[in-house]
Amino acid sequence: MLTATGIGSGLDIESLVTQLISAQRSPVETRLVARESALTAELSGFGSLKSALSTFQDSISSLNKLSSFGQRTTTSSNTDAVVASANSTAASGSYSLSVSQLASSHSLASTGYASTSDLVGTGTLTIRFGSTDYTSPDPGPESYDGFTVNPEKGTATITIDSENNTLTGVRDAINGAKIGVTAVIVNDESGYRLLIGSDDGGEKNSLEISVTDTGDNNDLDSAGLSALSFNGSATNLAQTVAAHDALFTVNGLSIRSSENRASGVIEGLDITLKDVTGTSPVTVTVAQDREAVKSAIQSFVSGYNNYISTVNSLTAYDPETGVAGPLQGDFSARSIASQVRRAITDSAEGFGGSFSSLSELGITTDGDGKLAINSSRFDAALENAFDDIVGVFAAVGRPSDGTIKYITSTAATAVASHDIDITQMATRGQLTASPSFFPLNIDSENNSLVLSVNGVTSSEILLTQGNYASGAELADELQARINGDTALVNAGALVSVQFVNDHFEITSNNYGSFSTIEVLSVDTNTTAQLGFSTGAGVAGIDVAGTIGGVAASGSGQTLKGAVGSKAEGLQLLIADGSTGPRGAVDFSRGIAYQLNTLITSFLATDGLLDSRTEGIQSRIEGIGDQKEVLDRKMEALEIRYRNQFNALDSLLAQLQTTSDFLTQQLASLPGSGQLLNKNN
C-alpha cells in the first residue's frame, strides 16, 4: 500500500522520517560494521596462519622419517650391462661385477592351428615349475631325462571344458589362473600357435605340463588337449627358449641367479643385469645419499622461513601508516609463534650423538627470526657425522643389540634408555608326519589332503602320482602343491616343507600365536603311508619379554611396550638371538618430530586454532543477529514516526482549515474592510 505523506500541511514528512531514522541507525550500524570487519580480518588472519603452519608441516614430513636418512646412491661404470639401486641397509663401497650369462625364461610352443577359434580339447592342465633335463631336437636328438620340482613355486591345475576349449579359451584360462605363466597366440607361417612361457627366469623355473585328456582319453598323444603336454612321458610342445640362470661374479665370487635381478647377493643392494660384460668388469659404487638429506633440510629451512614471513605480516604494526596486522597483539598467535620458535631452538630430546641442535649443524636464527644455513659448518656435519644427523630431526630408537630392530614409537613413548629382556622367542606353527617307508608310491588312494594354514582352509590338495625315491623329493612336491593352492596364496598363508631324518615338517611361514597348521581331511591310505592324519599341529607362539622392566605385548616377532609404561608405543622386531637380557634401546625425539607433534596439536579439529576460529565465527554471526534486531527496531521506529507525523499533518490541516474559515467569517462582518484596511 502506497501512503502519501505531508499532503494536508505541506510538511516533507518523507525527508523528516528518513533523516531521523538515519540519525538513529548510523552510529549503531557503523559500530557493528566496524566490529564485523575487524572480526572478518581476524578470521582471515587465522586462516592464513593455519595454512602457513600446514605448509610448514609438509616441509617437515620427510625429516620425521628414518627412511629419509637411510637413502643410498649407486653408480655403475657401465649402465648398459649392470645397474643397481640400494636401500638403507647397503654398506658404502665399490663392487666389481662380471656377467658371463643372462637368465632366460622357459618358453614352449604348440603346433599350428587354422584359427584362434579351433577346438583344442577338454580335460585338465597341471603345470609345475622346476628343473628340466631336456635337449631339444636342434641340433641333436630330443632327450627328456628328468624333472625336479621347485618347492618354492606352487603347482596349479587348470580345467579346460566346453566353455573354454578353443585356442583363445585355453590361452585365457592359463592367464586367468595367475600362476606365473603367460600364454599368447602367435601367428607364424605354420598357423596360430599357443606360446606358453614362465614369467620367471632361471633353470628352476622351467615348465612341466601334464595333461588329463577327457576328449580322447589319451593323455600322451598329440591330439586333443594332450597336444599341450611337455613332460617325461610326452613332449608335444616345442621348446623355443631353454631356461638358464644368470652367471656372474662379485669381487671374484661366482654367483648364480634365476633372474637378471639379484637382490640378496649383497645386503641392501638390488642388482639388475642387462648384458654380458666380457673381459671388462663393471664397477658398482654405493654411497650415502647426502644430497637427498641436504635437500630435505634446506626444504625444512625454507618452509620455516616462509612460515615466519606469514606470522610477521599477520602480527606486525607499521607506526608510520598506523596499520596493524589482523593478528597484531593476539595472544593465541603470539603463543603459537613462541612455541614453534622454542621448538626450533631447543635440542633433540635424549639424543647422545655428535649433534643435538640445529645450531650445532650450522643452522642459526637471524635478526628477523628466520633460519640461515652456514654452508661450511653444514657440509662438514654431513661429511663427518652423517649417521648422527637423523637423531637431530627424527624419533630414533637405537638398540644396543644389533639383532634387534627398532620399528616405531608414539607420542606416549618416553625419552629414555629402555632395558630389554626376552623371555620367549617367537615360533612358527608346525605339523609333523612320519611316513612308513621309501621309496613310496603316490596313487589315487594316498594323494589327497585338505589343510588349514593360519586359519585359512585350502582346497583339496592333490599330489602328483608316481614313485618318490626319497622323503626330500616328496617334501618338495608337498610344498609346491600346498603353496599353489589359490585360497592359501591369496591369504599369504604359505608353508615350507622339509624331510628331517625320518619325518615331514610342515612349517608356516608366519610367526606367532595365529600361525597354525592343521590337517582337515586325508585320503584312504594317507595316514598309514605318509603319516598325515586329521588333527592340528603345534601352534606358533608370540615373542614375550619386558621393555623397561614392564611386561610387553608380543605379536609374532614384534614386541610392543605396555600401555601406561614409559615404553608405551615402542615397537621392536625380535627376529634373532636368544632369551635373556638383550641390552637396551635408547629412544630420543628429534626437532622435526617435536615440531610435527606440536603443529598437529595446533591444527587438530579440537585444537587451539579451531577453537579460536569457531569463537570468531560465532561472534560474526552474533553481529549478524544484532543487525537483524537493528533492522526490526528501525522498521518499528519508522512506523511510529510516520504515524506521529501523519497525525501532526492532519492536525495542521485542520488548523489551516479553521484559519481559513475564520478569515472568511471576519471578512464578511460589517466594517471588516475598514478594519482590515486600518490593520493593513
Secondary structure as UniProt FT lines:
FT   TURN            7..9
FT   HELIX           13..60
FT   HELIX           61..64
FT   HELIX           66..69
FT   STRAND          72..76
FT   TURN            79..81
FT   STRAND          82..86
FT   TURN            88..89
FT   STRAND          93..101
FT   STRAND          107..109
FT   TURN            116..117
FT   STRAND          123..135
FT   TURN            137..139
FT   STRAND          143..149
FT   TURN            151..152
FT   STRAND          156..160
FT   TURN            162..163
FT   HELIX           167..177
FT   STRAND          181..188
FT   TURN            189..190
FT   STRAND          191..198
FT   HELIX           203..205
FT   STRAND          206..213
FT   TURN            214..216
FT   HELIX           224..228
FT   STRAND          238..241
FT   STRAND          246..250
FT   TURN            251..252
FT   STRAND          253..257
FT   STRAND          261..266
FT   TURN            267..268
FT   STRAND          269..273
FT   TURN            278..279
FT   STRAND          282..288
FT   HELIX           290..315
FT   STRAND          317..318
FT   TURN            319..322
FT   STRAND          323..324
FT   TURN            326..329
FT   HELIX           331..345
FT   HELIX           359..361
FT   STRAND          363..365
FT   TURN            367..368
FT   STRAND          371..373
FT   HELIX           375..384
FT   HELIX           386..393
FT   STRAND          396..399
FT   TURN            402..403
FT   STRAND          404..408
FT   TURN            411..412
FT   STRAND          416..424
FT   STRAND          428..433
FT   STRAND          440..442
FT   TURN            444..445
FT   STRAND          448..453
FT   TURN            454..455
FT   STRAND          456..457
FT   STRAND          461..462
FT   STRAND          466..468
FT   HELIX           471..482
FT   TURN            483..484
FT   HELIX           486..491
FT   STRAND          495..500
FT   TURN            501..502
FT   STRAND          503..511
FT   TURN            513..514
FT   STRAND          517..522
FT   TURN            524..525
FT   HELIX           526..530
FT   STRAND          535..536
FT   STRAND          544..547
FT   TURN            548..549
FT   STRAND          550..551
FT   STRAND          553..555
FT   TURN            556..557
FT   STRAND          558..560
FT   TURN            563..564
FT   TURN            566..569
FT   STRAND          571..574
FT   STRAND          580..589
FT   HELIX           591..603
FT   TURN            605..606
FT   HELIX           608..668
FT   TURN            670..671
FT   HELIX           672..679
//
